[in-house]
Amino acid sequence: MGIVWELDFYSRPILDESGKKLWEVLVCESPLEAGQKPATLFRYAQYCPSTQVNSLWLQEALQNAIAQAPQPPNEIRFFRRQMTNMINKACEDLGIACEVSRRTFALNHWLQEREQVVYPDQPGFQPGANPSVSYETTTPQPLPDALIGQQWAFVTLEASAFAEMAEWEIAFTRAFPLEILKLAPDTKIPGLIIFSHRALALAGWMSGLELAFLKMDTSTTKPRLLLETGLSDRWILANLTTPQLQAEAQGFEQAKQAAQQVHFVAVQSDPEAESFAGFWLLQELNLA
């Protein structure tokens, strides 16, 4: 899918000389494989005065980033929905496709890093939480027939196993290096494997949905496992109808929490298969 950039353009907890919040654009290359080295991924940061916050300034900043990057992006993704119009305009004028996405893992980690070690050292730093990003909560829908498997199971893999992911036989996949999160090699990464005699077709359908994360939903009287995709779509992956299934799902959520919300979804033809029709490494982000 070429080079993908993750972008954030928003105010920071820093006041300029006039007492107004300083803005900043952050751009980083999106890792697409588990084996990519974080140090090799392109990054660009530039502060913006509050008086110049517009699509023209952003367009010029992106031109500066492109001039410094090894390769220009084929696509730009961003998570702040409220910035959609401005980012769309800047990218459109540059001829770059862009979209709101919940798969901005590298950017989210970099932003947290800057909030901890960069912004506090800046003159005018004002501690305080940035407003969170609101995503519309939609009613979960039944899975399309094309996405229904015959069987599924909760599993775990140690974080160290993903270092060899490039050697696995996988038809459809998206991943990122766990090195970004500095997870210990023996960290248990929970996952869900879906088995289907139509595994390749099912994985093909799933690859077009932009998987965001899996989550146990206890907001109803009957707990269920939800698959979140795209910007706000939610699908009922499984109804947790027995105490055993509910306990397994709770264990899945606990393992997610211990692994910084990292988890995976995989598709195989059957439990004996040695290849994957699909494998997606995911992280449930607390976007802010």
C-alpha positions as CSV (number, residue, x, y, z in Angstrom):
1,M,0.0,0.0,0.0
2,G,3.0,2.3,-0.3
3,I,4.2,4.8,2.2
4,V,1.6,5.8,4.9
5,W,2.1,8.8,7.2
6,E,0.3,9.4,10.5
7,L,-0.4,13.1,11.2
8,D,-1.5,15.2,14.1
9,F,-2.1,19.0,13.9
10,Y,-3.3,20.4,17.2
11,S,-2.6,22.8,20.1
12,R,0.0,21.7,22.7
13,P,0.2,22.5,26.4
14,I,2.6,25.4,25.7
15,L,1.8,29.1,25.8
16,D,3.5,31.5,23.5
17,E,4.6,35.1,24.4
18,S,1.1,36.4,23.9
19,G,-0.4,33.8,26.2
20,K,-2.0,31.8,23.4
21,K,-1.5,28.0,22.9
22,L,1.2,27.0,20.5
23,W,0.2,24.5,17.8
24,E,2.3,21.7,16.3
25,V,2.2,19.4,13.4
26,L,3.6,15.9,13.9
27,V,4.2,13.5,11.0
28,C,5.6,10.0,11.3
29,E,5.8,7.1,8.9
30,S,3.3,4.4,9.8
31,P,5.0,1.0,10.3
32,L,3.3,-1.8,8.3
33,E,5.3,-4.8,9.5
34,A,6.3,-6.2,12.8
35,G,9.9,-6.4,11.8
36,Q,10.4,-2.7,11.0
37,K,12.9,-0.9,13.2
38,P,11.3,2.2,14.8
39,A,14.5,4.2,14.3
40,T,14.2,3.9,10.5
41,L,10.7,5.4,10.4
42,F,10.6,9.0,9.2
43,R,9.5,11.7,11.7
44,Y,8.9,15.4,11.4
45,A,7.8,18.0,13.9
46,Q,7.1,21.8,13.5
47,Y,5.5,24.3,15.8
48,C,2.9,26.6,14.5
49,P,1.9,30.0,15.9
50,S,-1.8,30.1,16.9
51,T,-2.3,33.0,14.5
52,Q,-1.3,30.9,11.5
53,V,-3.5,27.8,12.1
54,N,-4.9,27.1,8.6
55,S,-4.7,24.7,5.8
56,L,-2.2,26.8,3.9
57,W,0.3,26.7,6.8
58,L,-0.3,23.0,7.1
59,Q,0.3,22.5,3.4
60,E,3.6,24.3,3.6
61,A,4.6,22.2,6.6
62,L,3.8,19.0,4.8
63,Q,5.9,20.2,1.8
64,N,8.8,20.8,4.2
65,A,8.3,17.3,5.6
66,I,8.2,15.7,2.1
67,A,11.4,17.5,1.1
68,Q,13.2,15.9,4.1
69,A,11.6,12.4,3.8
70,P,13.3,9.5,1.9
71,Q,10.0,9.0,0.1
72,P,6.7,11.0,-0.1
73,P,3.6,9.5,1.4
74,N,0.9,7.7,-0.7
75,E,-1.6,8.3,2.1
76,I,-1.9,10.3,5.3
77,R,-4.0,9.2,8.3
78,F,-5.0,11.2,11.3
79,F,-7.2,10.6,14.4
80,R,-8.6,14.1,15.3
81,R,-11.9,14.2,13.6
82,Q,-12.4,17.9,14.4
83,M,-9.4,18.7,12.2
84,T,-10.8,16.9,9.2
85,N,-11.7,19.9,7.0
86,M,-8.3,21.6,7.4
87,I,-6.3,18.4,6.9
88,N,-8.4,17.3,4.0
89,K,-7.8,20.7,2.3
90,A,-4.1,20.7,2.8
91,C,-3.7,17.1,1.6
92,E,-6.0,17.6,-1.4
93,D,-4.0,20.6,-2.6
94,L,-0.9,18.4,-2.4
95,G,-2.6,15.5,-4.2
96,I,-2.3,13.1,-1.3
97,A,-5.1,10.9,-0.1
98,C,-6.0,11.2,3.6
99,E,-8.5,9.8,6.0
100,V,-9.5,9.7,9.6
101,S,-8.2,6.5,11.2
102,R,-8.0,4.7,14.5
103,R,-4.8,2.9,13.4
104,T,-2.3,5.6,14.3
105,F,-0.2,3.5,16.7
106,A,3.2,5.0,16.0
107,L,1.9,8.6,16.2
108,N,0.0,7.9,19.4
109,H,3.1,6.6,21.1
110,W,5.3,9.5,19.9
111,L,2.7,12.0,21.1
112,Q,2.7,10.4,24.6
113,E,6.5,10.5,24.6
114,R,6.6,14.2,23.7
115,E,4.0,15.0,26.4
116,Q,6.3,13.3,29.0
117,V,9.8,14.5,28.0
118,V,9.5,17.3,25.4
119,Y,6.7,19.7,26.2
120,P,7.5,20.0,29.9
121,D,10.9,21.4,29.0
122,Q,9.5,24.1,26.8
123,P,9.1,27.8,27.9
124,G,5.4,28.4,28.6
125,F,4.6,24.8,29.4
126,Q,1.1,24.5,31.1
127,P,0.4,21.1,32.5
128,G,-3.1,19.8,31.9
129,A,-4.9,17.2,29.9
130,N,-5.7,17.9,26.3
131,P,-9.4,17.4,25.4
132,S,-10.1,13.8,24.3
133,V,-11.2,12.9,20.8
134,S,-14.8,11.8,20.6
135,Y,-15.8,9.0,18.3
136,E,-19.4,8.4,17.6
137,T,-20.7,5.3,19.4
138,T,-22.7,3.3,16.9
139,T,-25.0,0.4,17.5
140,P,-23.2,-2.9,17.0
141,Q,-24.4,-4.8,13.9
142,P,-24.5,-8.5,13.1
143,L,-21.5,-9.6,11.1
144,P,-22.0,-9.8,7.3
145,D,-22.3,-13.4,6.2
146,A,-18.9,-13.2,4.5
147,L,-17.3,-12.6,7.8
148,I,-18.8,-15.4,9.8
149,G,-16.4,-18.3,10.7
150,Q,-17.3,-21.8,11.8
151,Q,-15.2,-21.7,15.0
152,W,-13.1,-19.3,17.0
153,A,-10.7,-19.5,19.9
154,F,-8.8,-17.2,22.3
155,V,-5.0,-17.7,22.2
156,T,-1.8,-16.0,23.3
157,L,1.6,-15.5,21.9
158,E,4.7,-14.1,23.6
159,A,5.8,-10.7,22.3
160,S,9.2,-12.3,21.2
161,A,7.3,-14.5,18.7
162,F,6.4,-11.5,16.5
163,A,10.1,-10.9,15.7
164,E,9.7,-13.8,13.3
165,M,6.4,-12.7,11.8
166,A,8.0,-11.9,8.5
167,E,8.7,-15.6,8.1
168,W,5.1,-16.6,8.6
169,E,3.0,-17.5,5.7
170,I,0.2,-14.9,5.7
171,A,-2.1,-13.9,2.8
172,F,-3.5,-10.6,4.3
173,T,-1.7,-8.8,7.1
174,R,-1.1,-5.5,8.9
175,A,1.3,-5.2,11.9
176,F,3.7,-2.8,13.7
177,P,6.9,-3.4,15.6
178,L,6.2,-4.1,19.3
179,E,9.6,-2.5,19.9
180,I,7.8,0.9,19.8
181,L,6.0,0.0,23.0
182,K,9.1,-1.5,24.7
183,L,7.2,-4.6,25.7
184,A,9.2,-7.3,27.5
185,P,9.9,-10.3,25.3
186,D,7.8,-12.6,27.5
187,T,4.7,-10.3,27.5
188,K,1.7,-12.4,26.7
189,I,-0.1,-10.9,23.6
190,P,-3.7,-12.1,23.5
191,G,-5.5,-12.9,20.3
192,L,-8.5,-14.4,18.6
193,I,-8.2,-16.9,15.8
194,I,-11.2,-17.4,13.5
195,F,-11.4,-20.7,11.7
196,S,-13.3,-21.0,8.4
197,H,-13.3,-23.3,5.4
198,R,-13.6,-20.0,3.4
199,A,-10.6,-18.6,5.3
200,L,-9.0,-16.7,2.4
201,A,-12.2,-15.1,1.3
202,L,-13.0,-14.1,4.9
203,A,-9.6,-12.6,5.4
204,G,-9.9,-10.7,2.1
205,W,-13.2,-9.2,3.4
206,M,-11.6,-8.3,6.7
207,S,-8.6,-6.6,5.1
208,G,-11.0,-4.1,3.5
209,L,-12.5,-3.1,6.8
210,E,-9.5,-1.5,8.5
211,L,-9.6,-3.4,11.7
212,A,-9.2,-1.1,14.8
213,F,-9.6,-3.4,17.9
214,L,-11.4,-6.2,19.6
215,K,-13.3,-5.5,22.9
216,M,-15.5,-7.4,25.3
217,D,-18.8,-5.5,25.6
218,T,-20.6,-5.8,29.0
219,S,-23.0,-2.9,28.5
220,T,-25.9,-5.2,27.7
221,T,-27.4,-8.0,29.7
222,K,-25.7,-10.5,27.4
223,P,-22.0,-9.9,27.2
224,R,-20.5,-10.1,23.7
225,L,-17.3,-9.7,21.8
226,L,-17.2,-6.7,19.4
227,L,-14.9,-6.1,16.4
228,E,-14.4,-2.3,15.9
229,T,-13.5,-1.3,12.3
230,G,-13.0,1.8,10.3
231,L,-14.0,5.1,11.9
232,S,-16.9,4.0,14.0
233,D,-18.3,0.7,12.8
234,R,-18.9,-2.0,15.4
235,W,-19.7,-5.7,14.7
236,I,-20.9,-8.4,17.0
237,L,-18.2,-11.0,16.5
238,A,-19.6,-13.5,19.1
239,N,-22.2,-13.7,21.8
240,L,-20.7,-14.8,25.1
241,T,-23.5,-17.1,26.1
242,T,-21.8,-19.2,28.8
243,P,-19.8,-18.5,32.0
244,Q,-16.8,-20.2,30.4
245,L,-16.8,-17.9,27.3
246,Q,-17.3,-14.9,29.5
247,A,-14.4,-15.9,31.7
248,E,-12.2,-16.4,28.6
249,A,-13.2,-13.0,27.3
250,Q,-12.4,-11.4,30.6
251,G,-9.0,-13.1,30.6
252,F,-8.5,-11.7,27.1
253,E,-9.2,-8.1,28.3
254,Q,-6.9,-8.5,31.3
255,A,-4.1,-9.7,29.0
256,K,-4.7,-6.8,26.7
257,Q,-4.4,-4.4,29.6
258,A,-1.1,-6.0,30.7
259,A,0.2,-5.7,27.1
260,Q,-0.6,-2.0,26.7
261,Q,-3.9,-3.0,24.9
262,V,-2.0,-4.9,22.2
263,H,-3.7,-7.9,20.7
264,F,-4.3,-9.6,17.4
265,V,-6.9,-11.2,15.2
266,A,-6.1,-14.1,12.9
267,V,-7.9,-16.2,10.3
268,Q,-7.0,-19.9,9.5
269,S,-8.7,-22.7,7.6
270,D,-8.6,-25.0,10.6
271,P,-6.8,-25.5,13.9
272,E,-4.2,-27.7,12.2
273,A,-3.2,-25.2,9.6
274,E,0.4,-23.9,9.5
275,S,-0.4,-20.8,7.6
276,F,-2.7,-17.8,8.1
277,A,-5.2,-16.5,5.7
278,G,-5.1,-13.2,7.7
279,F,-3.2,-11.8,10.7
280,W,-3.7,-8.3,12.1
281,L,-1.8,-6.9,15.1
282,L,-3.9,-4.3,16.8
283,Q,-3.9,-1.9,19.7
284,E,-6.9,-0.3,21.4
285,L,-5.8,3.4,21.7
286,N,-6.9,5.9,24.2
287,L,-6.9,8.8,21.7
288,A,-6.5,12.3,23.1
